[in-house]
Amino acid sequence: MQISILQDFIKSYKEAYCKEYDDSFKGQIQKIISQLNDPSMHPSSYFIKESQNIISSLDRAVNIGIVGQFSSGKSSLLNLILQKDCLPTGVVPVTFKPTFLRYAKEYCLRVEFEDGSDVIADIEELAKYTDQRQDIKQTKSLHIFAPIELLKDITLIDTPGLNANEMDSNTTLSELYNTHSLIWLSLIDNAGKKSEEDAIKAHLPILKHHSICVLNQKDKLTQDELDNVLNYVNSVFGKYFEKIIAISCKQAKEKETYELSNFTLLLEYLEKMDKKILKQEFAKRKLLELCEILRVQYELFGKIFEKLEFCFSRFKNLLEENNENLVQKINILNHQILENLKSLSNRISKEILSSVKEKKAHYYKESQKIFSKNLYVKYDYQTPFIASDDAFLAMFYNSDSMSKEIKKMKNEISKNFEILKQDLNLAYEKIQKDIMLFRSEFANIQKDNDLQSDIEFSELRTFCNASDELFLKDFKECLFKKCLELDLFFEKLNLKALANYENATKISLSFFSRKINESKELYELDSSEFSLFYPKMSEIYERVLTELNVHEFEVLLINKPIMLKIYKQMFEEFQEIISKKYELIKTRKNAFEKHLNLVSKLEEEIKNL
C-alpha cells in the first residue's frame, strides 16, 4: 500500500515538474519556468502566477503604453486610433486608472473594480468612470473594446499623467512595467527641454528598447521650425528612443489636413512592429526580473547566515585569544590556594609548637643497689606536655585572630573561584548577546515582494526564533556542567581543608599529646633506652599538612590540576560545538547557494535565448 502511494507521488511529480519541452522559444521559456517553480524553490503563489503569465503573454497581444504628462494629448491620440471620441479630454487630469484599448467586433466598456467585481457598460458611460471628480465605486482598471484592426495584435494602455499627482504617477509606473513597448508623448513646445529630459531619465527603467517618442502639436510650427526642432530633439533624445515622430492630433481630426498630421507614420510604425521579437524580449525581461527577485532573496539569506557565521567566528577567536590568559590565571590560582593551605598549616603548626610546655615529673623505680633492694627510688625529671584543650581554646576561642585570618583566606579563595567562573561565562555571554541580537533582528523578517517565497521566509523566521535552542543550549549546558564541577571541587576543598582547620588542629594536638605521653611511659620504664619526645616544628607542620589534606590537594592543584582539566575540557567541547554550529549554518547556507547558482545559470540561459 505504502509503495503504491509512493509510486503515485513520484508519477505525479514527474508529470508536473519533469516534462519535456521542445526547442522553440516558448518551449525553452517553459523549461526555465518549470525549474524556477520546482517545489524545492518553494515559489509563492504570486510567483507561480506571474511566471505562468509570462508563458501566456507569448500568445496574447503586445502591450504598448502611452506615457506623458497630463494634457499632452494622450486621450486625443487614442481617440484618433479608436476612430471615436471615447476618452474624455480636458485641462484637468481625468484618467485616473489604467485604460486598456483592446479589439472586439463592437464598441463596449468593461470596468474592473478594486473589490474584484466588474461591469460591462456602454462606451458612452466611460466619462463617469474616468473623472476623478466623480464620487463612484473604486475603479481598478478600464477596458475599451473597439473594432479596430490595429488592436488585434496590439493592446494600447492609456495611463494617468506622470506629473498629475503622486498616486497617479505610481499607478502609471507599476502598470508600465508590464508593457512590451512605450510611446512617450510630449508637447512639441517641451521637446528637448531639460525638464523633459530629466523626466525621461527618471523613468529610464520603463523605457524599452523599442520605445518611440511622439511630439504632438507640430501644427504650431513652420516646416523650418519643425526641422530644427526634430534635429535638436534627435540629438538630445536619440539615445533614449528608437524613433522620434512629430504629429498633430488637431490636423489628424480633419480630412483636409490628415496627411499633414503625420499620423499615418505613427500607425505604420505600430503596424510594422515585430510583435514576435517584442513578445520574446518581454518574456526574457520579465523572467530576468523574476530571477533578480530570487537573487535578491537568496543573497539576503546568504548575508543573514554569513552574519551568523561571523558571530561564531568572533566567538571562536575570543575563546582562543583568552585561552592562554585563562590557563595562566588557573595556574596562578592553583598555586595561590596551595600556598594559602600551606600558610594555614604553618600558622597552626606554630601555635601547636608554642603550646608545648615543660613540667616537673617523677617516677619510682626499684633500687638496684645491694643494701637497698626492695626499696623504690624516686627520680625527678622535666617532661614536655600539651594541654590540648587549653591550647585549642587559646587558639580559637580566647582569641579570634586566627579565625579571622582563616575566614579571610576562605573568602578570598571563594571570590577567586567566582571570578574564574565569571571569566568562563564572559565568552558565552558574548555569543549569547550576539545570537539574541541576531534573533531580534531576523525573527520577524518579512518579504518585501509578493513574488518572494512565503515558505522560505517562514522557515527563516522559525529558524531565527529557535536560535536559543539551536545555538546556545549546547554551550549553556556545557558551561553549567563545568561550573558545577568547579563548585564541587571548591566544596571538597572547603570541607576537607578550609572548614576543617579546627578539627585538624584538635587531631594534631591529640596526636602529639599522645606521642609525648607514650614517650613518657617508655622513658620511665628505661630512661637509658628511651628519650622523651619533644615535637619539632617540621614534624608538627607535616602532621597538620596531612590532617588538612594538603598533600591530596597539592596533587589536585599542581601535579594533576583538576581546575585546569575542567577548563580545558570546556574549551575543547566549546570548539567541537562551534564546529557543529558551523556545519548547521553551512548546510542551510549551501541550500541557498545551490538555489542562487541555479538562478545565475538560468539567467545566462535567458540572456542567450
C-alpha positions in Angstrom: 0.0 0.0 0.0 2.7 2.5 1.0 4.8 1.6 -2.1 1.8 2.2 -4.3 1.3 5.7 -2.7 5.0 6.5 -3.2 4.8 5.4 -6.8 1.8 7.6 -7.4 3.5 10.5 -5.8 6.7 10.1 -8.0 4.5 9.8 -11.1 2.5 13.0 -10.2 5.8 14.8 -9.5 7.3 13.8 -12.9 4.1 14.8 -14.7 4.2 18.2 -13.0 7.9 19.0 -12.9 9.8 16.6 -15.3 8.0 17.5 -18.5 9.9 17.5 -21.8 9.8 20.7 -23.8 10.6 21.4 -27.4 13.5 23.6 -28.6 11.2 26.5 -29.6 11.4 29.8 -27.8 8.2 29.1 -25.9 9.5 25.6 -25.0 12.7 26.9 -23.6 10.8 29.5 -21.6 8.5 26.8 -20.2 11.6 24.7 -19.3 13.2 27.6 -17.4 9.9 28.4 -15.6 9.5 24.8 -14.6 12.9 24.9 -12.9 12.0 28.2 -11.1 8.7 26.7 -10.0 10.3 23.4 -8.7 8.9 22.6 -5.2 12.5 22.8 -3.8 12.4 26.5 -4.6 9.2 27.0 -2.6 7.7 29.5 -5.0 4.9 31.7 -3.8 1.5 31.6 -5.5 2.1 35.0 -6.9 5.4 33.9 -8.3 3.8 30.9 -10.0 1.0 33.1 -11.3 3.4 35.7 -12.7 5.6 33.0 -14.3 2.6 31.5 -16.0 1.5 34.9 -17.2 4.9 35.2 -18.9 4.2 32.0 -20.9 0.6 33.1 -21.8 1.9 36.5 -22.8 3.6 34.9 -25.8 0.1 34.1 -27.2 -1.5 37.4 -26.3 -1.5 40.9 -27.9 1.5 43.2 -27.4 1.0 45.8 -24.7 2.1 49.3 -25.7 1.9 52.0 -23.0 1.2 55.7 -23.7 3.3 57.8 -21.3 3.3 61.5 -20.9 2.4 64.5 -18.8 -1.2 65.3 -18.4 -2.7 67.5 -21.2 0.0 66.3 -23.6 -2.7 64.8 -25.8 -2.8 61.2 -24.8 -6.5 60.9 -24.9 -6.8 62.8 -28.1 -4.2 60.5 -29.7 -6.0 57.3 -28.6 -9.4 58.7 -29.7 -7.9 59.0 -33.2 -6.8 55.4 -33.1 -10.2 54.3 -31.8 -11.8 56.4 -34.6 -14.3 57.6 -32.0 -14.2 60.2 -29.2 -14.3 57.6 -26.3 -11.8 59.0 -23.9 -12.6 62.4 -22.3 -10.1 65.2 -22.7 -9.7 68.3 -20.6 -7.3 70.7 -18.9 -7.5 68.7 -15.6 -6.2 65.2 -15.1 -9.2 62.9 -15.6 -7.8 59.4 -16.5 -7.0 58.2 -13.0 -6.8 54.5 -13.7 -5.0 52.5 -16.5 -7.3 52.2 -19.5 -6.7 49.3 -21.9 -7.7 49.5 -25.6 -8.5 46.1 -26.9 -10.0 44.5 -30.0 -13.7 43.5 -30.3 -16.3 43.4 -33.0 -18.2 46.1 -31.3 -17.5 49.1 -29.1 -18.1 48.4 -25.4 -16.6 49.1 -22.0 -15.6 46.7 -19.2 -14.9 48.3 -15.8 -12.9 46.4 -13.1 -13.3 47.5 -9.5 -10.9 47.1 -6.6 -13.3 44.7 -4.8 -12.9 42.2 -7.6 -16.2 42.9 -9.3 -16.7 44.2 -12.8 -19.3 45.5 -15.1 -19.9 45.7 -18.8 -21.2 49.2 -19.9 -21.8 51.2 -23.0 -18.8 53.1 -24.3 -20.7 56.4 -23.7 -20.5 55.8 -19.9 -16.7 55.9 -19.9 -16.6 59.5 -18.6 -18.2 58.8 -15.3 -15.5 56.1 -14.6 -12.6 58.3 -15.6 -13.3 61.6 -13.9 -11.5 61.8 -10.6 -14.1 64.4 -9.5 -16.9 61.8 -9.6 -17.9 60.0 -6.4 -18.0 56.5 -7.7 -17.1 53.0 -6.7 -13.3 52.5 -6.5 -12.2 51.6 -10.0 -9.2 49.3 -10.6 -8.9 49.5 -14.5 -10.9 50.3 -17.6 -11.1 48.2 -20.8 -12.3 49.7 -24.0 -13.1 47.3 -26.8 -13.2 48.6 -30.4 -13.4 47.1 -33.9 -10.0 48.4 -34.9 -7.7 46.1 -36.8 -4.6 47.5 -35.2 -5.8 46.3 -31.8 -5.9 42.6 -32.9 -2.2 42.4 -32.2 -1.7 45.4 -30.0 -3.2 46.5 -26.7 -2.7 50.2 -26.0 -2.6 51.4 -22.4 -3.7 54.9 -21.5 -2.1 55.9 -18.2 -2.5 58.8 -15.7 -0.2 61.7 -16.4 3.2 61.3 -14.8 3.0 64.7 -13.2 -0.7 64.7 -12.3 -0.2 63.6 -8.7 2.0 61.1 -6.8 -0.7 58.4 -6.7 -1.4 58.5 -10.4 2.3 58.6 -11.2 2.9 55.4 -9.1 -0.1 53.8 -10.9 1.5 54.6 -14.2 4.9 53.3 -13.3 3.5 50.0 -11.8 1.4 49.3 -14.9 4.1 50.2 -17.5 6.5 47.6 -16.1 4.2 45.1 -17.8 4.3 46.7 -21.2 6.3 45.5 -24.3 6.9 48.9 -25.6 6.2 52.6 -24.9 5.1 55.7 -26.7 6.5 58.7 -24.9 4.1 61.6 -25.8 5.3 65.1 -25.4 4.1 68.5 -26.5 6.4 69.9 -29.2 6.9 73.0 -27.1 8.7 71.0 -24.4 10.7 69.0 -26.9 14.4 68.8 -25.9 14.0 70.8 -22.8 16.0 69.9 -19.7 12.8 69.3 -17.7 11.6 66.8 -20.3 14.9 65.0 -20.4 15.0 64.9 -16.6 11.6 63.2 -16.7 12.8 60.7 -19.3 16.0 59.9 -17.2 13.9 59.5 -14.1 11.9 56.8 -15.8 14.6 55.0 -17.8 13.8 51.6 -16.2 10.4 51.6 -18.0 11.8 52.7 -21.4 12.0 49.6 -23.5 14.4 49.1 -26.4 11.7 49.6 -29.0 10.1 52.7 -27.4 9.4 55.8 -29.5 8.9 59.5 -28.8 5.9 61.2 -30.3 5.9 65.1 -30.4 2.3 66.4 -30.5 1.1 69.8 -31.9 3.5 70.1 -34.8 0.9 72.3 -36.4 2.2 75.1 -34.2 5.5 75.2 -36.1 6.6 76.2 -39.6 8.4 73.5 -41.6 11.7 75.1 -40.9 11.0 75.4 -37.2 9.8 71.7 -37.2 13.0 70.6 -39.0 15.2 72.5 -36.4 13.2 71.0 -33.5 13.5 67.5 -34.9 17.2 67.8 -35.4 17.7 69.1 -31.9 15.4 66.5 -30.3 17.2 63.7 -32.2 20.5 64.9 -30.8 19.1 65.1 -27.3 16.6 62.2 -27.2 18.0 59.9 -29.8 19.8 57.8 -27.3 16.6 57.1 -25.4 14.2 56.2 -28.3 14.2 54.0 -31.4 12.3 56.6 -33.4 11.1 60.2 -33.0 7.9 61.3 -34.8 6.2 64.7 -34.9 2.4 64.6 -35.3 -0.6 66.9 -34.9 -3.7 65.4 -33.4 -5.5 68.5 -34.3 -4.7 68.2 -38.0 -5.5 64.4 -37.9 -9.1 65.1 -36.9 -9.8 66.9 -40.2 -9.8 65.1 -43.6 -8.2 68.2 -45.3 -5.2 68.2 -43.0 -4.9 64.5 -42.2 -2.0 63.9 -44.5 -0.1 66.8 -43.0 -0.6 65.4 -39.4 1.9 62.6 -39.9 -0.5 60.4 -38.0 -0.1 57.7 -40.6 3.6 57.5 -39.8 2.7 56.5 -36.2 0.1 53.9 -37.4 2.6 52.4 -39.9 5.2 52.2 -37.2 2.8 50.4 -34.9 1.6 48.0 -37.6 5.1 47.1 -38.7 6.5 46.5 -35.2 7.9 43.0 -34.9 5.4 41.6 -32.4 7.2 38.3 -32.1 10.5 39.9 -31.1 8.7 42.2 -28.7 7.0 39.3 -27.0 10.2 37.4 -26.7 12.1 40.3 -25.3 9.3 41.0 -22.9 9.3 37.4 -21.8 13.1 37.5 -21.3 12.9 40.8 -19.4 10.1 39.5 -17.1 11.9 36.3 -16.5 15.1 38.1 -15.6 13.1 40.3 -13.2 11.8 37.2 -11.5 15.3 35.8 -11.3 16.5 39.1 -9.9 13.8 38.9 -7.2 15.0 35.4 -6.3 18.6 36.5 -6.5 17.9 39.3 -4.0 16.1 36.9 -1.8 18.8 34.3 -1.7 21.6 36.8 -1.4 19.7 38.3 1.6 19.5 34.8 3.1 23.2 34.3 2.4 24.1 37.5 4.1 22.0 36.6 7.1 23.8 33.3 7.5 27.1 35.0 6.9 26.3 37.2 9.8 25.6 34.1 11.9 28.9 32.7 10.8 30.6 35.9 11.8 29.1 35.6 15.3 30.7 32.2 15.8 33.9 33.2 14.1 34.2 36.1 16.6 33.3 33.7 19.4 36.0 31.2 18.3 38.6 34.0 18.1 37.6 35.3 21.6 38.0 31.8 23.1 41.4 31.3 21.5 42.6 34.8 22.5 41.5 34.3 26.1 42.7 30.7 26.3 46.4 31.4 27.3 45.3 34.1 29.8 42.8 31.7 31.5 45.3 28.9 31.7 47.7 31.3 33.3 45.0 32.5 35.7 44.1 29.0 36.7 47.7 28.1 37.3 48.2 31.2 39.5 45.0 30.4 41.4 46.2 26.8 41.9 49.5 28.0 43.4 47.7 30.6 45.5 45.3 28.1 47.0 48.2 25.7 47.8 50.3 28.5 49.3 47.3 29.5 51.4 46.8 26.0 52.6 50.5 25.7 53.5 50.4 29.1 55.1 47.4 28.0 57.2 49.2 24.8 58.2 52.3 26.7 59.1 50.3 29.1 61.3 48.6 26.2 63.1 51.9 24.4 63.5 53.5 27.4 65.2 50.6 27.7 67.6 50.8 24.0 68.4 54.6 24.3 68.9 54.1 27.2 71.2 51.6 25.2 73.3 54.3 22.6 74.1 55.4 23.2 77.7 57.5 21.5 80.3 56.7 20.5 83.8 58.2 18.6 86.7 57.6 14.9 86.9 58.8 11.9 88.8 58.6 8.2 88.8 59.6 5.4 91.2 61.9 2.6 90.2 63.1 -0.3 92.3 66.7 0.2 93.5 69.3 -1.9 92.1 71.8 -1.5 95.0 72.5 -4.4 97.3 71.7 -2.7 100.5 68.5 -1.0 99.2 66.9 -3.9 97.5 63.1 -4.0 97.6 63.2 -0.3 98.0 61.9 2.2 95.4 63.9 5.3 94.4 62.2 8.5 93.3 63.5 10.1 90.1 62.7 13.7 89.2 62.8 15.0 85.6 61.4 17.7 83.3 58.8 16.4 80.8 57.1 18.0 77.9 53.3 18.2 77.8 50.5 19.7 75.8 47.3 20.8 77.5 45.3 20.1 74.4 42.0 21.6 75.5 43.6 24.7 76.8 45.7 25.1 73.7 42.7 24.7 71.4 40.7 27.2 73.4 43.6 29.6 73.3 43.9 29.3 69.6 40.3 29.6 68.5 38.1 30.8 71.4 40.1 33.0 73.6 41.4 34.8 70.6 39.7 35.3 67.2 42.7 36.4 65.2 43.3 33.1 63.6 39.7 32.5 62.9 39.5 35.9 61.2 42.6 35.2 59.2 41.3 31.8 58.0 37.8 33.3 57.2 39.5 36.0 55.2 41.5 33.3 53.3 38.4 31.3 52.6 36.5 34.3 51.3 39.4 35.2 49.1 39.6 31.7 47.6 35.8 31.6 47.2 36.0 35.0 45.5 38.7 33.8 43.1 36.5 30.8 42.2 33.7 33.1 41.4 35.9 35.3 39.3 37.1 32.2 37.4 33.5 31.2 36.7 32.8 34.7 35.5 35.8 34.5 33.2 34.4 31.3 31.8 31.0 32.9 31.4 32.3 36.0 29.6 32.9 34.3 26.3 29.5 32.6 26.5 27.8 35.9 27.3 29.3 37.4 24.2 27.9 34.7 21.9 24.6 34.8 23.8 24.4 38.5 23.2 25.3 38.1 19.5 22.7 35.4 19.0 20.0 37.3 20.8 20.7 40.3 18.6 20.6 38.1 15.6 17.3 36.7 16.7 15.7 40.1 17.4 16.9 41.3 14.0 15.6 38.5 11.9 12.9 36.6 14.0 10.2 38.7 12.4 11.7 39.2 8.9 9.1 39.7 6.2 9.4 39.5 2.5 9.3 42.9 0.7 7.9 41.5 -2.5 4.9 39.3 -3.1 6.9 37.2 -5.6 9.3 36.1 -2.9 8.8 32.7 -1.2 6.4 32.6 1.7 7.8 29.2 2.8 11.4 30.3 2.7 10.8 33.4 4.8 8.5 31.4 7.2 11.2 28.8 7.7 13.8 31.5 8.2 11.7 33.1 10.9 11.2 29.7 12.6 15.0 29.1 12.4 15.8 32.5 13.9 13.2 32.1 16.6 14.8 28.8 17.5 18.3 30.4 17.9 18.4 29.8 21.6 17.7 26.1 21.2 19.9 25.7 18.1 22.9 27.8 19.0 23.0 28.4 22.8 21.7 25.4 24.5 24.7 23.2 24.0 27.1 25.9 25.2 24.9 26.7 28.2 24.7 23.0 29.2 28.5 22.6 28.8 29.2 25.7 30.8 26.7 24.8 33.6 28.3 21.3 33.8 31.9 22.7 34.1 30.9 25.4 36.6 29.2 22.7 38.7 32.4 20.6 38.6 34.3 23.7 39.8 31.7 24.2 42.6 32.1 20.6 43.6 35.9 20.9 43.8 35.6 24.1 45.8 33.1 22.3 48.2 35.6 19.4 48.5 38.4 22.0 49.2 36.2 23.7 51.7 35.1 20.6 53.6 38.4 18.8 53.7 40.7 21.9 54.3 39.3 25.4 54.7 36.4 24.4 57.0 38.4 21.5 58.6 41.1 23.6 60.3 39.6 23.3 63.8 39.2 19.5 63.6 42.7 19.2 62.0 44.1 21.2 64.9 42.4 19.1 67.5 43.6 15.9 65.9 47.1 17.2 65.6 47.1 18.3 69.3 45.8 15.0 70.3 48.4 13.2 68.2 51.4 15.0 69.7 49.9 14.8 73.2 49.6 11.1 72.8 53.1 10.8 71.4 54.5 12.8 74.4 52.6 10.6 76.8 53.8 7.4 75.1 57.4 8.6 75.2 57.0 9.5 78.9 55.9 5.9 79.6 58.7 4.4 77.8 61.2 6.9 79.3 60.0 5.9 82.8 60.5 2.3 82.0 64.0 2.7 80.8 65.4 6.2 80.6 68.7 4.8 79.2 66.9 3.3 76.3 64.2 5.7 75.6 64.1 9.5 75.5 61.3 12.0 75.9 59.5 13.2 72.8 59.8 16.9 72.0 57.8 17.6 68.8 59.8 19.6 66.2 58.3 22.3 64.0 58.8 20.2 60.9 57.0 17.2 62.5 54.1 19.3 63.5 53.9 21.0 60.1 53.9 17.7 58.3 51.1 16.3 60.6 49.0 19.4 60.1 49.5 19.2 56.3 48.3 15.6 56.5 45.2 16.4 58.7 44.3 19.4 56.4 44.7 17.0 53.3 47.1 19.5 51.8 49.1 16.7 50.1 45.9 15.5 48.4 45.1 19.0 47.2 48.7 19.5 46.0 48.1 16.7 43.6 44.8 18.2 42.5 46.2 21.7 42.2 49.7 21.2 40.9 50.6 17.7 39.8 47.2 16.9 38.1 45.4 20.2 38.2 41.7 19.4 38.2 40.6 23.0 37.6 42.8 23.3 34.5 41.5 19.9 33.3 37.9 21.2 33.7 38.6 24.3 31.8 40.5 22.5 29.0 37.6 20.1 28.6 35.2 23.0 28.4 37.5 24.8 25.8 37.6 21.6 23.7 33.9 21.0 24.0 33.2 24.6 23.0 35.4 24.2 19.9 33.5 21.0 19.0 30.2 22.7 19.5 31.3 25.6 17.3 32.3 23.2 14.6 28.8 21.6 14.7 27.2 25.0 14.6 29.3 25.9 11.5 28.1 22.7 9.9 24.5 23.5 10.7 24.9 27.0 9.2 26.8 25.7 6.2 24.1 23.2 5.4 21.5 25.9 5.4 23.7 28.3 3.5 24.7 25.7 0.9 21.0 25.1 0.2 20.6 28.9 -0.6 23.8 28.9 -2.6 22.5 26.0 -4.6 19.3 27.9 -5.4 21.4 31.0 -6.2 23.6 29.1 -8.6 20.6 27.8 -10.3 19.2 31.3 -10.7 22.5 32.5 -12.1 22.6 29.6 -14.5 19.0 30.3 -15.7 19.8 34.0 -16.1 22.6 33.1 -18.5 20.2 30.8 -20.4 17.6 33.5 -20.6 20.1 36.1 -21.9 21.3 33.6 -24.6 17.7 32.8 -25.8 
